[in-house]
Amino acid sequence: MQPNENYTICPVCFKDREFELEGESGPHVKHLYTTDAGFNGPGKNRSIKDNYFFNAEGAPSFWVHLFPLCKECCGTGVVLSDDDFKQLQMEVSMMTDNLQSIIHSFKDHSDVLREHAERLTLVLLPLIVRRSLRLVRRPAKHSYARYLANLFDLEM
C-alpha cells in the first residue's frame, strides 16, 4: 500500500514487513490472544529491554514492564505531518526517556520505583495511546497502540 498525502508509513516499524491499514471495522474489534503476552509486533522498539526484575532486600520482588511505543509513529505504524502528531512524538520520546531514567535512578528503592513506573504506565501511557488513535483514524493492522488500547480497555 502506498502512503497517501495524509500520512507516511513508519520507517522503523515497517522497514522489513508489509504494511496494511486497519479495516473499517478494526477500531471496534477487541482481540487479545495468549501470544500477545510476548507481543512482538509493529510499534515495539526491540532495542529497549522491556522487563525489569527487582528483588530489593526486605521488600517483595516485582517486575516493571515497559510498553515502549515507537517514537516515530507512537505505536500506530502511521506517521502524520501535522503539529498535533509532532507534539505527541515529543511526548512519547520524553515518556520513554523519563521511565528509563526513573529505573536507573531508583533501582535500589523499590517503593519509589514502583510508584513512578505505575504512574507512567497506568496513567500517562493510556492517555498517549488514546490521543494517538484519535489522531490516526486507521492505524496499521495489529498496531501496538491498538493492542495497548485493547489491553487497557480504552474507549476511543
SVG drawing of the C-alpha trace seen along z (x, -y; Angstrom):
<svg xmlns="http://www.w3.org/2000/svg" viewBox="-17 -22 38 40">
<polyline fill="none" stroke="black" stroke-width="0.4" points="0.0,0.0 1.4,-3.4 1.2,-6.3 -1.3,-8.9 -1.0,-12.7 -2.1,-12.5 0.4,-10.1 3.6,-8.1 4.4,-4.5 6.6,-4.3 10.2,-3.6 11.0,-1.9 8.1,0.4 7.6,1.3 11.1,1.3 11.0,5.1 7.3,6.0 4.3,5.5 2.1,2.5 -1.7,2.9 -4.1,0.4 -6.9,1.5 -10.1,2.3 -13.2,0.1 -14.4,2.3 -10.9,2.5 -11.4,-0.1 -14.5,1.8 -12.8,5.2 -11.4,6.2 -8.9,9.0 -6.2,10.2 -4.6,13.6 -2.4,15.6 0.5,14.9 0.1,11.2 1.7,11.6 5.1,11.6 3.9,9.0 6.5,8.5 4.6,6.5 4.9,3.1 5.4,0.2 7.6,2.0 11.2,0.8 13.0,4.1 16.2,2.4 14.5,1.5 14.7,4.1 11.1,4.1 11.1,6.3 13.0,5.4 13.1,7.6 13.7,6.1 14.4,8.1 15.2,5.5 16.1,6.7 13.2,6.5 10.6,6.0 8.6,8.3 10.1,8.9 8.4,7.3 8.7,6.7 8.5,3.4 7.1,3.9 7.6,1.1 5.3,0.6 7.8,-1.2 5.9,-3.0 7.8,-3.7 8.9,-7.4 8.2,-7.8 4.7,-6.6 3.6,-6.5 2.7,-2.8 0.3,-3.3 2.5,-2.4 1.4,-5.6 3.3,-8.9 1.4,-12.2 2.9,-15.5 0.6,-17.8 1.6,-19.7 -0.5,-17.6 1.2,-14.5 4.7,-16.1 3.8,-17.1 2.7,-13.6 6.0,-12.2 7.9,-14.5 5.7,-13.3 6.4,-9.6 10.1,-10.3 10.0,-12.2 8.0,-9.5 10.4,-6.7 13.4,-8.7 11.8,-9.5 11.0,-5.9 14.5,-4.8 15.9,-7.5 13.5,-6.5 14.5,-2.9 18.2,-3.8 17.8,-6.3 15.6,-4.2 16.7,-0.7 17.7,-0.3 14.5,-1.9 11.7,0.4 8.8,-1.5 9.7,-4.7 10.4,-2.9 7.1,-1.0 5.1,-4.2 6.8,-6.2 6.6,-3.3 3.0,-2.6 2.1,-6.3 3.7,-6.4 2.4,-3.0 -1.1,-3.1 -1.9,-6.9 0.3,-8.6 0.5,-5.7 -3.2,-5.2 -3.6,-9.0 -0.9,-8.9 -2.4,-5.8 -5.9,-7.3 -4.6,-10.5 -2.5,-8.7 -5.6,-6.7 -7.7,-9.8 -5.2,-11.4 -4.6,-8.3 -8.1,-7.2 -7.0,-4.0 -3.7,-2.7 -1.7,0.2 -3.4,3.5 -2.5,5.1 -0.6,1.9 0.9,1.7 -1.2,-1.3 -4.4,0.7 -3.1,3.7 -2.5,1.4 -5.9,-0.2 -7.4,3.3 -5.3,4.3 -6.2,1.2 -9.8,1.4 -9.7,-2.2 -12.7,-3.6 -11.7,-5.5"/>
</svg>
